[in-house]
Amino acid sequence: MKMNPLDWIAVVLVVIGGLNWGLYGLLNMDLVNVIVGGFPPLNTIVYVLVALSALYLLYFALMKK
């Protein structure tokens, strides 16, 4: 299966989200906050994009069956 640019963006954002949860659980470190420099509105945008990416990937995972 060939992935288009939107697929790749979704995968990268979901990986960032997964790493963020892991680092937060292990080290109490917010990776998104580190990446965007602690700018709260930008943090919120990244969190929303991660959630939308997860839903996008879930939709295509379920539609493939």
C-alpha positions as a Markdown table, in Angstrom:
| # | Residue | x | y | z |
|---|---|---|---|---|
| 1 | Met | 0.0 | 0.0 | 0.0 |
| 2 | Lys | 1.4 | 3.4 | -1.0 |
| 3 | Met | 1.1 | 6.1 | 1.5 |
| 4 | Asn | 0.2 | 9.7 | 0.5 |
| 5 | Pro | 1.6 | 12.8 | 2.3 |
| 6 | Leu | -1.4 | 13.1 | 4.5 |
| 7 | Asp | -0.9 | 9.5 | 5.7 |
| 8 | Trp | 2.7 | 10.2 | 6.6 |
| 9 | Ile | 1.8 | 13.3 | 8.5 |
| 10 | Ala | -0.8 | 11.4 | 10.4 |
| 11 | Val | 1.7 | 8.6 | 11.3 |
| 12 | Val | 4.3 | 11.1 | 12.4 |
| 13 | Leu | 1.8 | 13.0 | 14.6 |
| 14 | Val | 0.5 | 9.8 | 16.2 |
| 15 | Val | 4.1 | 8.6 | 16.9 |
| 16 | Ile | 4.8 | 12.0 | 18.5 |
| 17 | Gly | 1.7 | 11.6 | 20.6 |
| 18 | Gly | 2.7 | 8.0 | 21.7 |
| 19 | Leu | 6.2 | 9.2 | 22.6 |
| 20 | Asn | 4.7 | 12.1 | 24.5 |
| 21 | Trp | 2.5 | 9.8 | 26.6 |
| 22 | Gly | 5.4 | 7.4 | 27.2 |
| 23 | Leu | 7.8 | 10.2 | 28.3 |
| 24 | Tyr | 5.1 | 11.8 | 30.4 |
| 25 | Gly | 4.4 | 8.5 | 32.2 |
| 26 | Leu | 8.0 | 7.6 | 32.8 |
| 27 | Leu | 9.7 | 11.0 | 33.3 |
| 28 | Asn | 6.8 | 13.5 | 33.7 |
| 29 | Met | 8.2 | 15.2 | 30.6 |
| 30 | Asp | 5.9 | 16.8 | 28.0 |
| 31 | Leu | 7.5 | 16.3 | 24.7 |
| 32 | Val | 5.0 | 18.5 | 22.8 |
| 33 | Asn | 5.8 | 21.3 | 25.2 |
| 34 | Val | 9.5 | 20.8 | 24.6 |
| 35 | Ile | 9.1 | 20.8 | 20.8 |
| 36 | Val | 6.9 | 23.9 | 20.6 |
| 37 | Gly | 8.7 | 25.8 | 23.2 |
| 38 | Gly | 6.0 | 26.0 | 25.9 |
| 39 | Phe | 3.6 | 28.2 | 23.9 |
| 40 | Pro | 0.1 | 27.0 | 25.2 |
| 41 | Pro | -2.0 | 27.8 | 22.2 |
| 42 | Leu | 0.5 | 25.9 | 20.0 |
| 43 | Asn | 0.5 | 23.0 | 22.4 |
| 44 | Thr | -3.3 | 22.8 | 22.1 |
| 45 | Ile | -3.1 | 22.9 | 18.3 |
| 46 | Val | -0.6 | 20.0 | 18.3 |
| 47 | Tyr | -2.7 | 18.0 | 20.7 |
| 48 | Val | -5.8 | 18.4 | 18.5 |
| 49 | Leu | -3.8 | 17.5 | 15.4 |
| 50 | Val | -2.5 | 14.4 | 17.2 |
| 51 | Ala | -6.0 | 13.4 | 18.1 |
| 52 | Leu | -7.4 | 14.0 | 14.6 |
| 53 | Ser | -4.5 | 12.0 | 13.2 |
| 54 | Ala | -5.3 | 9.1 | 15.5 |
| 55 | Leu | -8.9 | 9.2 | 14.3 |
| 56 | Tyr | -7.8 | 9.4 | 10.7 |
| 57 | Leu | -5.6 | 6.3 | 11.1 |
| 58 | Leu | -8.3 | 4.4 | 13.0 |
| 59 | Tyr | -10.8 | 5.2 | 10.3 |
| 60 | Phe | -8.6 | 3.8 | 7.5 |
| 61 | Ala | -7.5 | 0.8 | 9.7 |
| 62 | Leu | -11.2 | -0.1 | 10.1 |
| 63 | Met | -12.2 | 0.6 | 6.5 |
| 64 | Lys | -9.5 | -1.7 | 5.2 |
| 65 | Lys | -11.3 | -4.8 | 6.5 |
